[in-house]
Structures are given as structure tokens and as C-alpha cells.
Amino acid sequence: MKNKNIILSLWLGFIIVFIFISFLFFSIQKNHFNLYGELPSLEDLEKPKSELSSELYSADNIILGKYFRYNRTPTRYDELSDELIETILVTEDIRYYEHSGIDLRGLIRASYGVFKNIITLGQTGLEGGGSTITQQLAKNLFKTRKMKGKLTEVPGIGIFIVKLKEWIVAIQLEKFYTKKEILSMYLNTAEFGSNAYGIKVASDTYFKKTPSEINYNEAAILVGLINKPTKYNPIYNPEFAKRKRTEVLYNLYKYNKINRAKYDSLNSSSFGLKYKVENQNVGMATYFRTVVKNYLVQWSKENGYDLFADGLKIYTTINSTLQKYAEKSVENQMKRLQLLFDEHWENKNPWIDEKGFEIKNFISNSIKRSNQYKFYAKKFNKDSLKIYNELKKRKKMKVFTWNGEVDTIFSAIDSLKYYKRFLQAGFISIEPKSGHIKAWVGGINHKYFKYDHVKQGKRQPGSTIKPIVYAAAIDNGYSPCYPVVDAPVVFELPGQDPPYWRPDNHNSKWSGETMTLRKAMAKSVNSITAFMTKKLTPNTVVDYAKKLGISSDLDPVPAVCLGAGGDVSLFDLVGAYSTFINRGVWTEPFFISRIEDKYGNLIQSFVPKKIESLNEETAYIMLHMLKGSKEEEGGTARGLDPTLTSNNDVGAKTGTTQNASDGWFIGVTKNLVSGAWVGGDDRSIRFRNWVLGQGARTAMPIWQEYMIDAYNDSTLNINKGQFDKPTKTISIEIDCDKYNNIIPDSLESSIIDKSDIF
């Protein structure tokens, strides 16, 4: 009878516990009185949301970079190596394929830990583990521990409620997904430290491999990172990481995945790391990626997407091979040029005024524009003494050099002074007929110099503006053979001081030589460009600049013809020159071809804006004019490597601003229009010698090396050839050799008159 009562009591207790747990599960699912916090809905379970990195691809499907808050790229089960799968299962959930979301043996062990936690009011913490991979996925995917209710804040009881919620979600996940799907989802949502979320990014970050290539040794390190990514980081805590790897490898041996000899061999091996944390300062096209990001943030806002979470796939027009050649060319030439610049200035400071004297207080004035100064000004209520005390404090830091990063001890002022001595560069290459941007280098090192010198940066264009003047002249009936005398030209400026403007040639001399417009543009003669501007009017020049895609505000002043009417971007200039190749149709340079969602569905494709800016004949004549820089005696591009112009049409224009603050070069071929700019971050930072700073010496070598590489790479299919001729016969003569050094009497009065000479 006594035994019978005991059995009845046990059964009754069991029934009561069963009813209680059933009611509790039901109550949790309904979140009665908000006691437990919300659970994910059925829709959430069917389509779980996880922040995914958006990926930026080149035109040849090479990944250029990512945009993310959490660097995560999904991978499928069939992309996981067998060794990785075995390692995760023996470590996290050996009975994974035998349970339906909850492992009873693990549950018993975990329940004991939960019971102790309740008894001690949360003082002991959880012991015993017991969470299955499915439960861990529930926690990662739906942040169940952040779904707060009234009871979840109670010590001891709260963790019990959270566990029950994870069990409920785990059971539901097992209904919706296969075991393979759950395992891949778990590895995609796990955190591995070093800004790596998901197994694909982690494999790349630590080993430069894909998940399908991961072996037992690598898998043991990665799996060890999952629960404590900081403690077991093999870079920062190698001893802890080694112990954890031993533990994981022993599990493989324990469950007969590897034999003892294999275990011993793996346990004594090196980590085999190829560690590299992904960020916007490393990899290919760093400046381009930043510019595109700014565009995409706005696009995403307008179209209802989150660039940093929705896993968009953005396909750009960049060619990865051309981008590589562009970056190499900029690096090679700027490294050489910086050495020359440093030797030129020796220990003197390179910031000088118009008369060549060092600018006093240059650094102290420059530091006031820095973020550090603004921070300290706010912190110390603009107390100059306290601000400069902080700015003068020296500390350890890494600095950029052309031979790699070096450690040094600098103050903020030391650092500014050091970096101001560097010359900067920008380079862009466009496929003119399509408008596709093929290469973009915005500076010399994105980590240390963030400013983009292709589109963001604008400087006086110098003589690179002259083809726009001559395009206006040709379009208004002038021939490339029109002869003009190299003589002073004066513009009257009533009411100004002085009341006139007379441009000098770069050598401050006038030769008195008569030359054609083609030769004048080839030699970049200022007086003849000014003469034509006076004929056309500065307003006409500005109008044509706008037609050809110059977006900057240019003042319609006489000096606009020499690039002194306003600052212009390299982006706009190269786009303008592309119009000549494209039969007079300006095609807006663009960098994105299409955007897809995370499933590969097309969201938007992009086509460039086009404007018919010049007639076909004018455009072709301008190509003929640009060829003069290499073909005409005294042309500014005569120094180009002959291999580039052998059996190949090349149009070119150099540009150098006053005092050589800016050096420019734009090169035109049938396949590519490309341009380079070189100068200091401040206009006062320059060579003292104009010859050393001219575009033919600073910018042209960048273009030249890039184009030689492009032609030598047969995989690019960029061939030499002649410019396409117009569909109609050219109506004017363009062979101008016989007109050089001749002034026909009948033309003399129209070439120059008394009002043109000061």
C-alpha cells in the first residue's frame, strides 16, 4: 500500500509538472501579461533576418569590397568542408542529427545548472551547457535574450525563461528547416572576432581560404572562437587559442574522426594563419569604394534599402586588371617623385608663397582645421594654451612612408608637419563610348590620406582647359590651320585695378612666331589661347565647358581660358575629353552597371546620361588637334614613349598651373581616355622650379606606365588603332604643316590689331 501511494504521488507529481510545463510553454508563446517577452513570429521563422554585408564587384566579377555593420557573407552547406562540419559537431552538438532541437541528455545536465542558479539567485551562473546548435541558432538569429519581459529581469527565473524560449524557437526551427540548413545558418550567424561574422568571412580573415578549403587544424581554431572570440583569438591570445585547439582536436580523436597519430601531429603544428582584417583601407580601389559608398547610401535611402545590412550585390564598371595597373602606376611614379621632391627641398619646408618665401605660421594655421584641434577646442572651451599643450604631446604612432609603415613618436603637430610634405595624386580611366569608369585611384594611401583627388578634389586645371577653348573655336567656324601670331594679348577690365589683363606665356616671352591653332594648342601657347578667347568671349568658353560636362562654377573672366576661372575635378575633365572620342556626344562617366538583392534579383540597372554637345566633325578635328601634342614640333607630349604612338593614335594635353602647384595630363586613345593630377594637398606646397612641377614631368609618367601595361596585357583586348573618322567627309582642311610660320597679308589684320597689344 505504501509503495502504491508513492507511485501514485510520483505520477501525480509528474502530471502536475507536465501540466505546469505545458501551460508555461503555452503562456510563453502567448506572452501573457508581457511576462516573458516576445517570440519571433511565424513570418520571422520562415524568413529570418540577419544583417548581411553588401558586396561591391568589378565588371569582371572580382569582389572589390564590402559595406557592413557586421561583416557577414552567407555560405551554403555544400560550401562547407567535411572536416569543418565534423569539427563543429564533435565540439558543439555530437547528437545533432539525433534530436529535434533539444538534446535530452544535455538538457538534464543544463537543468541541474539552471536549478543551482535559481537556488543561489543567479550567483553561480549557468553550468553544464546543454544548448544544441539549433538553440544557439535561435539565440543568434532572433536575439531571444534581448526580448525582455517582466519575469526575465528576475534573477534566476529570468535565465530559466530565456532557456525555455530558446527551446520553443529551436523546436520550431527544426520544423521549418532541414538539419543541413540549420547548420549552415548557425555558422553564418556565429561571431568569430576580428570583425568577422559568419564562417565565410572568418575563413578568409584568419586563413585566406573559403569554408570548403578549411582543414581540421583551421577548423579547430575557428570553432574554438565561436563562444569566446576574444579569449581564444590566435593573434592576441595565442596560448589560450592553443589550449582551446587542443580541446577541440581531442574531441575529434575522442569521437574517432582522427587517429592518435593525426591528433598528435595536428596538436603540435603551427596555426598556419594568414590573418588580415577586412576594412575600407585595404584591398583594391579603396578611394573608389568610398566614393561609391556615399552614392549608395543615398540610393539606398531613396529606394528603401539598408546598404549595411541587406546583402546587396553592386556591380561596377571597374576592370580589376586595369585598376591594378592604375594603382601600380600611381605608386611607382609617386614614390619616385616624392624622393625627388624631398631631395629638392632637403630640410626646408615646402610651403611657400607666390614669391618663393616660406609661409609663416602655416602649420599652426593648418592645425586649426583639423578634427583634433576642434575636439580640444570644444573640450577646453577654446583655451589656446591647453589646446596646444595637448597638440604638442608626443606619443607612439605608426606613420606612412613609401617603404611601408614605421613606428615613431610624434605629436599631433609633428604628424601634420610630416604629412604635409607629401605630394598627392589622382588618376581615372574611362571607356569613352560607354562612359564606363575602368580605373580610379583617388590618392596615394587611403589609410593615411582620405581625400579623393578624382571627384572630390577640385583644382585649377591650367592648360588642360585649353582644348575646350579650341573646341569652341572649331565649332564656331575656325580651322585648326588658322594662323595666329604669338604676341601679347590684352583684355580691358574697366573699373578694376589694374584695368586690363595680359597673360604671359610660361617663359614670360612672346616669340612673334606665327603658328596654326593646332600647333599653338600642342605647344600650349597662352597668348594664342587668350587671342581666341577674346574672339569668342569668355562667356562662350564657359558655355562650352558646361556643354562638355564641367560641373564646377566657372567665372566668365578672360583668365578662364588658362584655367584660372575656377577649380575643376579630374573626373569632369576626363569626361569632357571623352566627348571628342564619342563623336561629340558627352556621356556622363558612371561607375555602377546594376544592383541586385541578396537573392540575385535585379533591383536596378543604370545607363549613363548623354548630351549631344558638339557636331561629329568638330569632335574629330579636336582629336586631330590633340594628336598635335605628340606630332607638332615643341608639343608638350613629345616625350611620350614612342611605343605608345607607334601605329596608334594618341591625343594628349598637359597642364601646369602658375608656380607649378598642379600638374595635369589627359591622354586620349580609341579605347580609353585617362587622366592624372599631381600636387600638394595645399596649393602652396610645390616645387620651386616650374620645370620640375610641370604636368609633363609629374602626371604624364603615370598615364604612360598605365597605358603601356594595358597594351601589353593581351587578356584585356585593348588594341592600338586610329581614331574613328566622321561618317561624312570633313569640310575643312586639317593638314596644317604648310601654314606654320606664314602670315598671309589678307589675314594679318584679322590675326592681330593694335587693341590686342599692350
C-alpha positions in Angstrom: 0.0 0.0 0.0 2.8 2.3 0.9 4.6 1.6 -2.4 1.3 2.2 -4.2 0.9 5.6 -2.6 4.5 6.5 -3.5 3.9 5.5 -7.2 0.6 7.5 -7.2 2.4 10.5 -5.8 5.1 10.3 -8.4 2.6 10.0 -11.2 0.6 12.9 -9.7 3.7 15.0 -9.5 4.7 14.1 -13.0 1.2 15.0 -14.3 1.3 18.3 -12.4 4.8 19.1 -13.7 3.7 18.1 -17.2 0.6 20.3 -17.0 2.7 23.2 -15.5 5.4 23.0 -18.2 2.7 22.7 -20.9 0.9 25.7 -19.6 4.2 27.6 -19.2 5.2 26.8 -22.8 1.7 28.0 -23.9 1.9 31.1 -21.7 5.4 31.9 -23.0 4.3 31.6 -26.6 1.4 33.9 -26.0 3.5 36.2 -23.8 0.7 36.6 -21.2 0.8 40.0 -19.5 4.2 40.6 -21.1 5.8 38.4 -18.5 8.3 36.7 -20.8 8.9 39.0 -23.8 8.0 38.4 -27.5 8.9 35.4 -29.5 9.6 35.5 -33.3 6.5 35.3 -35.4 5.9 32.6 -38.0 6.9 35.0 -40.7 10.2 35.7 -38.9 10.8 32.0 -38.7 10.1 31.4 -42.4 12.2 34.4 -43.4 14.7 35.1 -40.6 16.5 38.4 -41.0 20.2 38.5 -40.5 22.4 41.5 -41.3 24.4 40.7 -44.4 27.3 42.7 -45.9 26.6 44.3 -49.3 29.3 43.4 -51.8 30.9 45.5 -54.5 32.0 43.7 -57.6 34.2 44.7 -60.6 32.9 44.4 -64.1 34.9 41.1 -64.3 33.3 39.8 -61.2 36.1 40.3 -58.7 34.9 41.4 -55.3 36.3 44.9 -54.6 35.0 45.3 -51.1 32.0 45.3 -48.7 29.8 47.6 -46.8 28.7 46.4 -43.4 28.0 47.0 -39.8 28.7 43.3 -39.2 31.0 41.8 -41.8 28.9 38.8 -42.8 28.6 36.9 -46.1 26.3 33.8 -46.2 27.5 30.4 -47.3 25.6 27.2 -48.2 26.0 23.8 -46.5 27.6 22.3 -49.7 30.3 25.0 -49.5 31.5 23.7 -46.1 34.4 21.2 -45.9 33.7 17.8 -44.3 36.5 18.5 -41.8 34.8 21.7 -40.7 31.4 20.0 -40.3 32.9 17.2 -38.3 34.8 19.6 -36.1 31.8 21.8 -35.3 29.6 18.7 -34.5 32.0 17.0 -32.1 32.6 20.3 -30.3 29.1 21.8 -30.1 26.5 19.1 -30.6 27.6 15.5 -31.1 24.0 14.2 -31.2 22.9 16.9 -33.7 21.3 14.5 -36.1 19.5 12.6 -33.4 17.5 15.3 -31.7 14.7 17.7 -32.8 16.2 20.9 -31.4 16.6 19.8 -27.8 19.1 17.2 -26.6 17.6 15.5 -23.5 21.0 14.4 -22.1 22.4 17.8 -22.4 19.1 19.2 -21.0 19.4 17.1 -17.8 22.9 18.5 -17.4 21.8 22.0 -18.1 18.8 21.7 -15.9 21.0 21.0 -12.9 22.9 24.2 -13.7 19.7 26.2 -14.0 18.4 24.7 -10.7 21.6 25.8 -8.9 21.3 29.2 -10.5 17.7 29.6 -9.2 18.6 28.4 -5.7 21.6 30.8 -5.4 19.6 33.7 -7.0 21.8 33.8 -10.0 25.1 33.8 -8.1 26.6 30.7 -9.6 25.8 31.3 -13.2 24.9 28.6 -15.7 26.8 25.4 -15.6 26.7 22.3 -17.7 26.0 23.8 -21.2 23.4 21.7 -23.0 22.5 24.1 -25.7 22.1 22.4 -29.1 23.3 24.0 -32.3 19.6 24.8 -33.1 19.2 26.5 -29.7 22.3 28.5 -30.3 21.0 29.5 -33.8 17.7 30.6 -32.1 19.8 32.9 -29.8 22.0 34.2 -32.6 19.2 34.7 -35.1 16.4 36.2 -33.0 18.3 37.7 -30.1 16.0 35.9 -27.7 17.9 37.2 -24.7 17.1 40.7 -25.7 13.3 40.1 -25.9 12.6 41.3 -22.3 9.5 40.6 -20.2 8.6 41.3 -16.6 10.0 37.9 -15.4 13.1 37.9 -17.5 14.6 40.6 -15.2 14.2 38.4 -12.1 17.5 36.8 -11.0 17.5 33.1 -11.5 14.0 33.0 -13.0 15.0 35.2 -15.9 17.6 32.8 -17.3 15.1 29.9 -16.9 12.5 31.8 -19.0 15.1 32.6 -21.6 16.1 29.0 -21.9 12.5 27.9 -22.4 12.1 30.5 -25.1 15.2 29.2 -26.9 13.8 25.6 -26.6 10.5 26.7 -28.2 12.2 28.6 -31.0 14.6 25.6 -31.6 11.7 23.2 -31.9 10.0 25.5 -34.4 13.2 25.9 -36.4 13.5 22.2 -36.7 10.1 22.1 -38.3 10.9 24.8 -40.8 14.4 23.8 -41.9 16.5 20.8 -42.6 19.5 19.9 -40.5 21.8 21.0 -43.2 20.1 24.4 -43.5 20.2 24.9 -39.7 23.9 24.0 -39.5 24.8 26.5 -42.3 22.6 29.2 -40.8 24.3 28.7 -37.5 27.8 29.1 -39.0 26.6 32.1 -40.9 25.3 33.8 -37.8 28.2 33.0 -35.5 30.8 35.6 -34.4 34.5 34.8 -34.8 36.1 38.1 -33.6 38.3 40.5 -35.7 35.1 41.9 -37.3 34.4 38.5 -38.8 30.7 37.4 -38.7 29.9 34.1 -40.3 32.2 31.2 -41.4 32.9 32.6 -44.8 34.3 35.9 -43.6 36.1 34.1 -40.7 37.8 31.6 -43.1 39.0 34.5 -45.2 40.1 36.7 -42.3 42.2 34.1 -40.5 43.3 31.8 -43.3 42.6 33.5 -46.7 40.5 30.5 -47.6 36.9 29.6 -48.4 34.9 27.3 -46.0 35.2 24.5 -48.5 39.0 24.6 -48.1 39.2 24.5 -44.2 41.1 21.6 -42.7 41.0 20.1 -39.2 43.6 22.4 -37.8 42.0 25.5 -39.1 38.5 24.3 -38.2 39.7 23.7 -34.6 40.8 27.3 -34.3 37.6 28.7 -35.9 35.3 26.5 -33.9 37.2 27.5 -30.7 36.5 31.1 -31.4 32.7 30.8 -31.6 31.8 31.1 -27.9 34.7 33.4 -26.8 36.2 35.1 -29.8 38.3 37.5 -27.8 39.8 35.0 -25.3 40.6 32.4 -28.0 41.9 34.8 -30.7 45.0 33.2 -32.1 46.6 36.6 -32.8 46.1 38.3 -29.5 45.9 35.3 -27.1 47.9 32.5 -28.8 48.3 30.5 -25.6 44.6 30.4 -24.9 43.9 29.7 -28.5 46.4 26.7 -28.5 44.7 25.2 -25.4 41.3 25.6 -27.0 42.6 24.0 -30.2 43.9 21.0 -28.2 40.5 20.6 -26.6 38.7 20.7 -30.0 41.2 18.3 -31.6 40.8 15.9 -28.7 37.1 15.8 -29.4 37.9 14.8 -32.9 40.1 12.0 -31.6 37.6 11.0 -28.9 34.8 10.5 -31.4 37.0 8.6 -33.9 37.2 11.3 -36.6 41.0 11.2 -36.4 43.5 8.7 -35.0 46.1 9.3 -32.3 48.9 10.0 -34.7 46.8 12.6 -36.6 45.8 14.2 -33.3 49.4 14.4 -32.1 50.5 15.8 -35.5 47.8 18.5 -35.6 48.3 19.4 -31.9 52.0 20.1 -32.5 51.5 22.0 -35.8 51.6 25.8 -36.2 48.3 27.7 -36.6 49.0 28.4 -40.2 47.4 31.9 -40.1 47.1 34.3 -42.9 45.4 37.0 -40.8 44.0 40.1 -42.4 41.1 42.0 -41.1 38.9 43.4 -43.9 38.3 47.2 -43.8 37.9 50.1 -46.2 41.6 50.9 -46.1 42.9 47.7 -47.6 42.4 45.9 -50.8 41.7 47.2 -54.3 40.1 50.5 -55.3 39.9 51.9 -51.7 39.1 55.5 -52.8 36.6 54.3 -55.4 34.8 52.2 -52.8 34.4 55.2 -50.5 33.0 57.4 -53.3 30.6 54.7 -54.3 29.5 54.2 -50.7 28.5 57.8 -50.5 26.4 57.4 -53.6 24.9 54.0 -52.5 23.9 55.4 -49.0 21.7 58.0 -50.7 20.4 55.4 -53.3 19.5 53.0 -50.5 17.7 55.7 -48.6 15.7 56.7 -51.7 14.8 53.1 -52.6 14.1 51.6 -49.1 17.2 49.5 -48.6 19.9 49.3 -45.9 23.3 49.2 -47.6 25.0 47.9 -44.5 22.5 45.0 -43.7 20.6 43.9 -46.8 23.3 41.9 -48.6 23.0 43.9 -51.9 25.3 43.0 -54.8 26.6 46.0 -56.6 28.2 45.5 -59.9 30.5 48.3 -61.0 32.2 49.2 -64.3 35.7 48.9 -62.8 38.0 46.4 -64.5 40.1 44.8 -61.8 43.2 44.4 -64.1 43.2 48.0 -65.2 42.6 49.1 -61.6 45.6 47.1 -60.6 47.7 48.7 -63.3 46.5 52.2 -62.3 47.3 51.7 -58.7 50.8 50.3 -59.6 51.5 53.2 -61.9 50.5 55.8 -59.3 52.6 54.1 -56.6 55.7 53.7 -58.8 55.6 57.3 -60.1 54.7 59.0 -56.9 57.3 57.1 -55.0 59.9 58.3 -57.5 58.5 61.9 -57.5 58.4 62.1 -53.7 62.1 61.2 -53.5 62.8 64.0 -56.0 60.6 66.4 -54.1 62.4 65.6 -50.8 65.8 66.0 -52.3 64.7 69.3 -53.9 63.6 70.7 -50.5 66.2 68.9 -48.3 65.4 70.1 -44.8 63.5 73.2 -45.8 59.7 73.4 -45.6 57.9 73.2 -49.0 55.0 75.6 -48.2 55.9 78.9 -49.9 54.1 82.0 -51.1 54.0 83.4 -54.6 57.4 85.0 -54.2 59.0 81.7 -53.0 59.3 82.6 -49.3 58.2 80.1 -46.6 54.7 80.9 -45.3 54.9 81.8 -41.6 52.5 80.1 -39.2 51.5 77.6 -42.0 51.4 74.6 -39.6 49.7 76.5 -36.7 47.0 77.7 -39.1 46.6 74.3 -40.7 46.2 72.5 -37.4 43.2 74.7 -36.7 41.3 73.0 -39.5 42.0 69.5 -38.1 39.5 67.4 -36.2 41.9 67.1 -33.3 42.1 70.8 -32.8 38.3 71.1 -33.0 37.9 68.4 -30.4 40.3 70.0 -27.9 38.8 73.5 -28.6 35.4 72.1 -27.5 36.9 70.2 -24.6 38.9 73.2 -23.2 36.4 75.9 -24.2 38.8 77.4 -26.8 41.6 77.8 -24.2 44.6 78.1 -26.7 47.2 77.2 -24.1 45.5 74.0 -23.1 44.7 73.1 -26.7 48.3 73.5 -27.8 49.6 71.6 -24.8 47.6 68.6 -25.9 48.6 69.0 -29.6 52.3 69.1 -28.6 52.2 65.9 -26.5 54.2 63.2 -28.2 53.1 59.6 -28.4 53.8 56.4 -30.2 52.2 56.0 -33.6 52.7 54.4 -37.0 53.2 56.7 -39.9 53.1 56.2 -43.7 56.3 56.0 -45.7 56.8 54.8 -49.3 58.7 51.9 -47.9 55.9 50.8 -45.6 54.6 51.8 -42.2 57.1 52.7 -39.5 56.8 53.3 -35.7 57.7 56.7 -34.4 57.0 59.2 -31.6 55.1 62.3 -32.8 52.8 64.9 -31.5 49.8 66.0 -33.5 51.7 69.0 -34.8 54.7 66.8 -35.7 52.3 64.5 -37.6 50.7 67.3 -39.5 54.0 68.8 -40.5 55.2 65.3 -41.6 52.2 64.5 -43.8 52.0 68.0 -45.4 55.3 67.3 -47.1 53.8 64.5 -49.3 52.7 65.0 -52.9 49.3 63.7 -53.7 47.8 62.2 -56.9 44.6 61.3 -58.7 44.0 59.1 -61.7 40.9 58.0 -63.6 40.4 56.0 -66.8 37.2 55.9 -68.8 35.9 53.8 -71.7 34.6 56.9 -73.6 31.9 55.3 -75.8 30.1 53.7 -72.9 31.0 56.1 -70.1 32.2 53.2 -68.0 34.9 54.1 -65.5 37.5 51.4 -65.7 40.1 52.6 -63.0 40.0 55.1 -60.2 42.9 56.0 -57.9 42.0 58.9 -55.6 45.2 59.3 -53.7 48.5 57.7 -52.6 47.2 55.8 -49.5 43.6 55.6 -48.3 44.5 54.7 -44.7 46.5 57.9 -44.2 45.1 60.3 -46.8 41.3 60.0 -47.1 40.7 62.9 -49.5 39.7 61.8 -53.0 41.6 63.7 -55.8 39.4 62.3 -58.6 36.0 63.7 -57.9 36.0 65.3 -54.5 39.1 67.3 -55.1 39.0 70.3 -57.5 41.9 72.4 -58.6 42.7 75.0 -61.2 43.0 73.0 -64.5 45.7 75.0 -66.1 46.2 74.3 -69.7 44.0 71.2 -69.7 41.1 73.7 -70.1 42.5 74.9 -73.5 41.0 72.1 -75.6 37.6 73.4 -74.5 38.6 76.9 -75.8 39.7 75.4 -79.1 36.6 73.1 -79.4 34.5 76.3 -79.1 36.7 77.9 -81.9 36.4 74.9 -84.2 32.7 74.7 -83.6 32.3 78.4 -84.5 34.0 78.1 -87.8 37.7 78.3 -87.2 40.1 75.9 -88.8 42.9 74.0 -86.9 45.1 75.7 -89.6 44.0 79.2 -88.7 47.3 81.1 -88.2 47.9 83.4 -85.2 50.9 85.3 -84.0 52.4 84.6 -80.6 52.2 88.1 -79.3 50.8 89.9 -76.2 47.0 90.0 -75.9 45.3 92.5 -73.7 41.8 92.3 -72.2 40.4 95.6 -71.0 38.8 95.4 -67.5 37.1 98.8 -66.8 36.7 99.6 -63.2 39.3 97.1 -62.0 42.8 97.6 -60.7 44.7 97.2 -63.0 42.1 97.9 -65.7 43.4 95.3 -68.0 44.6 91.6 -68.1 47.6 90.5 -70.2 48.5 86.8 -69.9 52.2 85.7 -70.1 53.5 82.6 -71.7 55.0 80.1 -69.3 58.5 81.6 -70.0 57.2 85.2 -69.9 58.2 85.7 -73.5 56.5 86.1 -76.9 58.2 84.6 -79.9 56.5 86.6 -82.5 56.1 83.3 -84.4 53.0 82.7 -86.5 51.5 79.3 -85.8 48.3 77.4 -86.5 45.8 76.8 -83.8 46.9 73.1 -83.8 50.5 74.0 -83.2 49.5 76.6 -80.6 47.5 74.1 -78.7 50.2 71.5 -79.0 52.8 73.9 -77.6 50.3 75.2 -75.1 50.9 78.9 -76.0 49.0 81.1 -73.6 48.9 84.2 -75.8 47.2 82.4 -78.7 44.6 80.7 -76.4 43.9 84.2 -75.0 43.6 85.6 -78.5 41.0 83.0 -79.4 39.1 83.6 -76.2 39.0 87.3 -77.0 37.5 86.4 -80.4 35.0 84.0 -78.8 34.4 85.8 -75.5 34.9 84.2 -72.1 31.1 83.5 -71.8 31.3 81.3 -74.9 34.2 79.4 -73.3 32.2 78.8 -70.1 29.2 77.7 -72.1 31.2 75.1 -74.0 32.8 73.9 -70.7 29.2 73.3 -69.4 28.3 71.5 -72.6 31.2 69.2 -72.2 30.3 68.2 -68.6 32.3 70.6 -66.4 30.0 70.9 -63.4 32.1 73.4 -61.5 31.1 77.1 -61.4 33.5 78.9 -63.8 33.7 82.6 -63.9 33.4 84.1 -67.4 36.6 86.1 -67.0 39.4 86.3 -69.5 41.7 84.1 -67.3 39.2 81.2 -67.7 41.0 80.3 -70.9 44.1 79.4 -68.9 42.3 77.5 -66.2 42.1 80.4 -63.7 38.3 80.9 -63.9 37.6 78.2 -61.2 38.5 74.8 -59.9 37.7 71.7 -61.8 37.7 68.0 -60.9 39.8 65.4 -62.8 36.5 63.4 -63.1 34.9 66.2 -65.1 37.9 66.9 -67.3 38.4 63.3 -68.4 34.6 63.1 -69.1 34.9 66.2 -71.2 37.8 64.8 -73.3 35.8 61.6 -73.8 33.3 63.6 -75.8 35.8 64.0 -78.6 36.1 60.2 -79.0 32.4 59.8 -78.7 31.6 61.7 -81.9 30.6 64.8 -79.9 28.2 63.1 -77.5 29.0 63.8 -73.9 28.4 60.6 -71.9 28.3 61.0 -68.2 31.0 58.9 -66.6 29.4 56.4 -64.4 30.5 53.5 -62.1 27.6 51.2 -61.4 26.0 49.0 -64.0 23.4 47.2 -61.9 22.3 46.4 -58.3 20.8 43.0 -57.2 19.3 41.9 -53.9 20.7 39.2 -51.8 18.8 36.6 -53.8 20.3 37.8 -57.1 17.1 39.6 -58.3 17.8 42.7 -60.3 16.7 45.8 -58.5 18.0 48.5 -60.9 20.3 48.7 -63.9 22.0 52.0 -64.8 22.5 53.8 -68.1 24.5 57.0 -68.5 23.1 60.4 -69.3 24.1 61.5 -72.8 24.1 65.0 -74.4 25.0 65.9 -78.0 27.5 68.7 -77.2 29.5 69.0 -80.5 28.9 68.1 -84.0 30.7 65.0 -85.3 33.2 66.9 -87.4 34.2 69.2 -84.6 34.8 66.2 -82.3 37.1 64.5 -84.8 39.0 67.7 -85.5 39.6 68.1 -81.8 41.1 64.6 -81.8 43.4 65.7 -84.6 44.3 68.8 -82.6 45.1 66.7 -79.5 47.4 64.5 -81.6 49.5 67.6 -82.2 50.9 67.4 -78.6 53.0 64.5 -79.8 53.3 65.3 -83.5 54.0 69.0 -83.6 57.5 70.3 -83.0 57.6 71.7 -79.5 54.5 69.7 -78.5 54.2 69.2 -74.7 53.7 65.4 -75.1 56.7 64.9 -77.3 58.4 63.0 -74.5 55.9 60.1 -74.6 57.3 56.6 -75.1 57.4 56.0 -78.9 55.9 52.5 -78.4 52.7 54.2 -77.4 52.3 56.2 -80.6 53.7 53.6 -83.0 50.7 52.6 -85.2 48.5 54.2 -82.7 46.6 57.5 -82.5 47.2 59.3 -79.2 45.8 62.6 -78.3 47.1 64.4 -75.2 47.2 67.6 -73.2 49.4 68.6 -70.4 48.5 71.2 -67.8 50.5 73.1 -65.2 49.1 75.9 -63.0 51.0 79.0 -62.1 54.1 78.2 -59.9 53.5 74.5 -60.7 51.1 73.9 -57.9 49.2 71.4 -60.0 50.4 69.1 -62.8 47.9 67.5 -65.1 47.9 65.1 -68.0 44.9 63.9 -70.1 45.6 61.1 -72.7 43.1 60.0 -75.3 43.1 56.7 -77.3 40.4 55.0 -79.2 39.7 52.7 -76.2 40.5 54.7 -73.1 40.5 58.3 -72.0 42.6 58.7 -68.9 43.9 61.5 -66.8 46.3 62.2 -63.9 46.7 65.0 -61.5 49.7 65.6 -59.1 50.2 68.3 -56.5 50.3 69.0 -52.8 47.2 69.0 -50.5 47.7 72.7 -50.3 48.4 74.9 -53.4 51.4 76.4 -51.6 53.2 73.0 -51.5 55.1 72.7 -54.7 58.5 72.6 -56.4 60.3 75.9 -56.5 61.2 75.2 -60.1 58.3 75.4 -62.6 60.0 72.9 -64.9 60.2 70.2 -62.2 56.5 70.6 -61.4 55.0 70.7 -64.9 52.4 68.1 -65.9 54.7 66.5 -68.5 57.1 65.6 -65.7 54.7 64.8 -62.8 51.5 63.5 -64.3 52.3 62.2 -67.7 54.5 59.3 -66.5 51.5 57.9 -64.5 49.4 57.8 -67.7 52.3 56.4 -69.7 53.1 53.4 -67.5 49.4 52.6 -67.2 48.8 52.6 -70.9 51.9 50.5 -71.6 50.7 47.9 -69.1 47.2 48.0 -70.7 48.5 47.4 -74.2 50.9 44.7 -73.1 48.2 42.7 -71.5 46.5 40.6 -74.2 43.7 39.5 -71.9 42.3 43.0 -71.8 41.8 43.2 -75.6 42.7 46.8 -75.6 44.3 47.3 -79.0 46.0 50.1 -80.7 44.5 51.8 -83.7 43.3 55.0 -85.3 40.6 57.3 -84.2 37.2 56.7 -85.9 36.6 59.1 -88.8 33.4 61.0 -89.1 30.6 59.4 -91.2 30.7 62.5 -93.5 33.7 64.0 -95.4 35.5 66.7 -93.4 34.5 70.1 -94.8 37.7 72.0 -93.9 41.4 71.4 -94.3 43.2 69.9 -91.3 46.7 69.3 -92.7 48.3 72.5 -91.3 52.0 72.0 -91.9 52.2 74.4 -94.8 50.6 77.2 -92.7 53.1 77.3 -89.9 55.4 80.4 -90.0 53.4 82.1 -92.7 51.3 85.2 -92.3 49.2 85.9 -95.4 48.7 89.6 -95.9 45.0 89.1 -96.3 44.8 87.5 -92.9 47.2 89.8 -91.0 44.6 92.4 -89.9 42.3 89.6 -88.7 45.0 87.9 -86.7 46.2 90.9 -84.6 45.4 94.6 -84.3 46.5 97.4 -82.1 44.0 96.8 -79.4 45.4 93.3 -78.9 48.9 94.5 -78.0 49.8 96.2 -74.7 
